[in-house]
């Protein structure tokens, strides 16, 4: 069960990084022209936080539910459940940090 837990955590974080960097580090990258690369790089700089803001709450929920199911299941594994719970807390922390950073950047000049 611990192996499954670690694989799920790594897969979730890998998906978050992959979505934030699309189409770079994919097979479709070699087909891009220099202008398309520049446009995609600018787009990624603007929107990479949005991907993390979207995926981190979903991953936190999945990790939390998995943690509860591991503890309450017939073959309870407290180490795996604790690992999943820690991953859930980390995803919530990443989400909160991104929200806080976004609020600091977009302060209004009018009061």
Buried (B, 14 or more C-beta within 10 A) or exposed (E): BEEEBBEBBEEBBEBBEEBBBBBBEEEEBEEBEEEEEEEBEEEBEEBBBEBBBEBBBBBBEBBBEBBBEBBEEEEEBEEBBBBBBBBBBBBBEBBEEBEEEEEEEEEEEEE
